[in-house]
Amino acid sequence: MVDDALRSGIKHLTGVVEAGFRDKVLDMGWEARALGAARRIGGTLLGAFLIDIQEDTPKRLASRGIYTPDTISLTPPERVAA
């Protein structure tokens, strides 16, 4: 995901997950932050986050043991034959 984001020029990822998992995401080595306080929706405490994707992101994740370089190559949709 990180390698594809870097190749594609994606600078940010956002997500909404259970609040406890958001805390784990924020502690994985990403340059990341919570987007506001967690809120209870449909009986589940959810939290939003924003991750900044930078050239050093793979190195930051690797230092925590959670990065594996891409092993597949994706073809952009505009290059796929119809």
N, C-alpha and C positions, 0 to 999 in steps of 0.2 A: 504494500500500500504506500509506504513512504517513497520507495524508488519511483513508482508510477506518478505520485504527486510531484516529485521533483522534476521528472522528465516532462510532465504536462504543464508545468508552471503553476501548479496549485500551491497557494501560499498559506491557506488556512483550512482546517477541518473542524466541523462542529458536530455535536451529538447531544442526545438526551438519553440518559440511562438511569437505572436505579441509583439513588444517592450514594449508597455504599460502594458501588462499582465506580462511580465518578471519582470518589476519593482515591481509589486505586489507579485509575487512569491518570489523574493529576500527579501521582507519585511514580510513574513509570519512567521518567526521564525526559518526557516531552517538555517543550517550552509551552506551557498550557496554563489556563486559568478557568475558574468557575465563572459562569455567566449568571450571576445572581444566586439567591438562596434556593435551596431545594424546596419543592412544593409537592403537596399530596394531590395526586390526580388519579381518580378512579381507585382509590384505596392504596396506591403505591407512591412512595416518596421518590420523586424524580428530580434529577439535577442536570442542567445543561453545562456544556463546556466548550471552550475554543482552544484549538491547538494551532500554534504557528509552525509551519513547515519551513525549515531552513537548511542550508547546505550541511550544517553540522548535526542535523537530526539523527541520521543513521548512527553516527558516532556516539551521540548521547544515549540512544536506546541500546546500542551494543554494550556500553559500559554497565548497563543494568541487566544484560543477558537476554534481552527480548527482541533483538533485531536479527533478521536473516535476510540477506540480499535476495532480490527477485530471482527466481529460477525459470520463469516463463517470460515470454515476450508478447505483449499485447499489440494488436494492430488497431490503430485508430479507425473508427467507423468510416471516415471519409476515404480510407484506402482499401476498404473491403469491396470486392467486386459484387455488383448487384445480381 
